[in-house]
């Protein structure tokens, strides 16, 4: 399960893809935040391709939240953060300690994991 979540996030550059979908597409989001459609497209591109790697620039968040409220779109501030990918804790097993863990081999990955300094 964890492996499929990692692959999904890598392919779709979350959370931007979900936020864009909630509003009905790139053109609609571009109109809301008053930018060119190419700017919004970059939110779903990896950083090595000139995108934001799935991040929505913070200065657009208030406009998107306000517009979501006026349209009845289910969007909260927490939607602007990727889901936690923390490894299971080593507790008594009641909190997922026995869940499978995906070990990613960066050398075999299409987009290698890089350390942040």
N, C-alpha and C positions, 0 to 999 in steps of 0.2 A: 504494500500500500504506500509506504513512504517513498519508495523508488518512483512510483507513478506520479506522486505529487511533485517531486523534484523535477521530473521530466516535463510535466504540465507547466510548471512555473518557468522553466527554461524556454519552452516553446512559445508561450503566450505572454510573457513579460508582465506578470501581475505586479501590482493591482490595477495598472492602467487599463488593461484589456477589459476587465470586469466593469470598471467605472464607465468606460466608453460604451460598452454594451447596454448598461442600465439606462443611458440617455438615448439609445437608438443609433449610435454610430459616430464616426469621426466628424462629419459635417456639423452635426447638431452640437457636439461638444465645442468645436471650433467657434461656432456662432455664440454660444453661451459665454465663453471666456474671451471672445473678440480677438481671435488669432487666426492665422492662415491654417488650412487643413493639414499642410505639411508639418506644421509645428506639432499638432496633436498626433500625427502619424509617428513622429520621433519618440513619443512616449512609449511606444511598443517596440522600438528598436533597441538592440543591445548597445551598450556604451561604446564598444569597439566599432560600431557602424554609425556612430554619431548620434545615437539616441540617449534616452534617459534610463534605459534598462528596466522599464516598467514603472518608474516613479512619475507621479504627477507633480509638476513644480508647485511648491508650497504656496506661491502667490495666487494660484488659481483655485485653491481649495475653498476659501470662503464663498466665492461666486458659485462654485459647483454645489456646495451645501445649500446655499440659499435657493438656487434654482431647483434643486431636488425637492426641497420643502414645498415650494410653490406648485410644483407639478405632481406631488405625491409620489415621488420616486424614493424607494427605500435606499437611502445613502446616509452613512454616518462618518464621523471623522476616522473611526477605526478601519473603515473600508480603504483608506489611503495607505495602509500598512500591509505588507505581505504577511500571510499567516506564519506563525512561529514554526520554525523547522528544528526546534531544539530536540536533542536526543532524549529518549526516555530516561527518567531518573532511576537510580538503583535503590528503590525502596522495597516495600513488602510485596510488590507485584500487583497491587491494586490500582496503581496509576500508570499502567502501561509499561512497566519495567521489562515485561517479557515480550513486548512488541518487536517485530522484526526491524532491523536497522539496515538502511541502504548505505553501503560503502561505495562511494563514487571514486572511480579511478580517473583523475584529471587527465592523464595521458591519453585515455581512450575517449574522453568526452569531447563533444563538438565545440563546447565553449568551456575551456578549462577554468577551474576554480582558482582564484588568485587571492593571496593573503593581502589584507588591508593593513597599511601601516599608519 
